[in-house]
Amino acid sequence: MPTTEAPTGPPVDVIESRLGAALYDPVLWVAERLGIAALRRELLAEARGAVLEIGAGTGLNLPHYPGDLNQLVLAEPGHRIGERIDLDRAPTGVPTRLERASAERLPFADASFDTVVSTFVLCTVGDPRRAVAEAARVLRPGGRLLFLEHVGAESGWRRALQRRSVRAWAAFADGCRCDRDTVGTIEAGMRIESIARGRWRGMPAVVKPLAWGRATTV
């Protein structure tokens, strides 16, 4: 596949607060211990070759990557939250670097990576469809998107609660949307190979529905 120049454009526009960056890990502390850390480890065991993680946050995934990767690139547009990433937590011997880049505008050529990782990212990006399209663009043929996301409830009282809470939750969580059809967004741009659903234990009801799995380019 021929490569193209990585897209250029205006500076990255990120909604982030100093308080949000400081509270990110403490807010997730209980949930990580109630199963999310184990889920990260299980999902990321499938990462192969050259890996790109979009929306890396504070780097919570770093300890869970396999030690045989060719390279690991973390893309995180936020300055305050990105400053909290400790690259020394990556597996020993894996070349790892941080890039300030948004998921919707990745500064990489086509077919640059074997694996793209998205964990709790597509809820917050300004244009999730474009983020998925960018993930597909930078994946090599046969490459995979590994995703773990909180998603909109399919029906019932939790769906109604999410709709009522969209603005309040976004204001609290630096723009995070609790009601997005993230699985549908991924399906619109890639082919989902496997998917599982569950609950985000230790977190508020509006973000409890979870979906995780892997997808490939169409």
C-alpha positions in Angstrom: 0.0 0.0 0.0 1.5 3.4 -0.9 2.0 5.8 2.0 0.8 9.3 2.2 2.0 12.3 4.1 0.6 12.5 7.6 -2.2 15.1 7.8 -1.4 18.5 9.0 -3.7 21.1 10.4 -4.4 23.6 13.3 -3.0 23.0 16.8 -4.6 20.2 18.8 -7.7 21.5 20.6 -8.0 19.6 23.9 -10.5 20.0 26.8 -8.4 19.4 29.9 -8.2 20.9 33.4 -5.5 20.8 35.9 -7.9 19.3 38.4 -9.0 16.6 35.9 -5.4 15.6 35.2 -4.7 15.4 38.9 -7.8 13.3 39.7 -7.6 10.9 36.8 -5.7 8.1 38.5 -7.3 8.5 41.9 -10.8 8.4 40.4 -10.0 5.2 38.5 -8.1 3.6 41.5 -11.0 1.4 42.8 -12.1 0.4 39.3 -8.6 -0.7 38.3 -8.5 -3.0 41.3 -12.0 -4.3 40.7 -11.1 -5.8 37.4 -10.1 -3.1 34.8 -6.3 -3.6 35.4 -6.8 -7.4 34.7 -8.9 -6.6 31.6 -6.3 -4.2 30.3 -3.7 -7.0 30.7 -5.8 -9.6 29.0 -6.6 -7.2 26.0 -3.1 -5.9 25.6 -1.6 -9.4 25.5 -2.8 -9.4 21.9 -0.7 -6.4 20.9 1.9 -7.3 18.3 4.7 -5.6 16.4 4.7 -1.8 16.2 2.0 -0.5 18.5 0.3 2.9 18.7 -1.9 3.8 21.7 -4.2 6.7 21.1 -5.3 8.9 24.0 -2.8 7.4 26.4 -3.9 9.5 29.3 -1.6 9.0 32.3 -0.1 5.8 30.9 -2.1 3.2 32.9 -1.7 0.7 30.1 2.1 0.7 30.1 2.7 -2.1 32.6 0.4 -4.4 30.8 2.0 -4.5 27.4 3.9 -7.6 26.2 7.7 -7.4 26.4 8.3 -8.5 22.8 6.9 -5.5 20.9 9.0 -3.9 18.2 8.0 -0.4 19.4 5.4 1.4 21.4 4.2 4.9 20.6 1.8 6.8 23.0 -0.2 9.5 21.4 -1.7 12.0 23.9 -2.7 15.5 23.0 -3.1 16.8 26.6 -0.1 18.6 28.2 -1.2 18.3 31.8 -2.2 14.6 31.7 0.6 13.7 29.3 3.1 15.1 31.9 2.0 12.3 34.2 3.1 9.5 31.9 6.1 7.6 33.2 7.7 5.9 30.2 9.8 3.8 32.5 6.7 1.7 33.3 6.8 0.3 29.7 8.2 -3.2 29.3 12.0 -3.4 29.6 13.7 -3.3 26.2 10.6 -2.1 24.2 11.5 1.3 22.4 8.8 3.6 23.7 8.1 7.3 23.0 5.4 9.9 23.6 3.9 12.0 20.8 1.6 15.0 21.5 -1.1 14.1 18.9 -4.9 13.8 18.9 -6.6 10.6 17.8 -8.4 12.5 15.0 -5.1 13.8 13.5 -2.3 11.3 13.8 1.1 12.4 12.6 2.0 9.1 11.0 2.0 7.7 7.5 -0.4 5.1 6.2 0.2 1.5 7.3 2.7 2.4 10.0 1.5 0.1 12.8 0.5 -3.5 13.4 -1.7 -2.7 16.4 -3.6 0.4 17.6 -4.9 0.5 21.1 -7.9 2.6 22.4 -8.9 2.4 26.0 -11.5 4.9 27.4 -10.7 7.3 24.5 -13.6 7.4 22.0 -15.9 8.7 24.7 -13.9 12.0 24.8 -12.5 12.7 21.4 -14.3 15.5 19.5 -14.9 13.3 16.4 -14.9 9.6 17.1 -15.6 8.6 13.5 -12.6 10.4 12.4 -10.5 8.9 15.2 -11.6 5.4 14.0 -10.8 6.3 10.4 -7.3 7.5 11.5 -6.7 4.2 13.4 -7.7 2.3 10.3 -5.4 4.5 8.1 -2.3 3.9 10.1 -2.8 0.2 10.5 -1.0 -2.2 8.2 -3.0 -4.8 6.3 -4.0 -7.5 8.8 -3.4 -5.1 11.7 -5.9 -4.8 14.6 -7.5 -2.2 16.8 -7.8 -3.3 20.4 -10.5 -1.4 22.2 -11.9 -1.1 25.7 -14.5 1.6 26.0 -17.4 2.6 28.2 -20.5 2.9 25.9 -24.0 4.1 25.7 -26.5 1.7 27.3 -28.7 -0.1 24.8 -32.0 0.5 26.7 -33.7 0.8 30.0 -33.3 3.1 33.0 -29.5 3.4 32.5 -30.0 4.7 29.0 -32.4 7.3 30.2 -30.0 8.3 33.0 -27.2 8.7 30.5 -29.3 11.0 28.3 -30.2 13.2 31.3 -26.6 13.3 32.6 -24.7 14.0 29.3 -24.0 17.7 30.1 -23.2 17.2 33.8 -20.9 14.3 33.2 -19.1 16.1 30.4 -18.5 19.1 32.6 -17.2 16.9 35.4 -15.0 14.6 33.1 -13.3 17.1 30.8 -15.7 16.5 27.9 -16.3 12.8 28.2 -19.7 11.7 26.7 -21.5 8.9 28.6 -24.0 8.1 25.9 -22.0 7.4 22.7 -22.7 4.4 20.5 -19.0 3.7 20.3 -19.4 0.1 19.1 -21.5 1.4 16.2 -18.8 4.0 15.4 -16.1 1.3 15.3 -18.4 -1.0 13.1 -18.9 1.9 10.7 -15.2 2.2 10.0 -13.7 -1.3 10.7 -14.7 -4.9 10.9 -15.2 -6.1 14.5 -13.6 -9.6 15.0 -14.6 -10.1 18.6 -16.6 -8.2 21.2 -17.5 -8.7 24.9 -19.6 -6.6 27.2 -19.6 -6.0 30.9 -19.8 -3.4 33.7 -17.3 -0.9 34.9 -17.2 -1.8 38.6 -16.3 1.0 41.0 -17.6 3.8 38.6 -20.8 5.8 38.5 -23.9 4.3 36.9 -23.7 6.5 33.8 -20.4 5.0 32.6 -20.9 1.4 33.8 -21.7 -0.3 30.4 -18.4 -1.5 28.9 -17.4 -3.1 25.5 -14.1 -4.5 24.6 -12.6 -6.5 21.8 -10.7 -6.2 18.5 -11.4 -4.9 15.0 -9.6 -5.0 11.7 -9.6 -2.7 8.6 -12.5 -3.3 6.2 
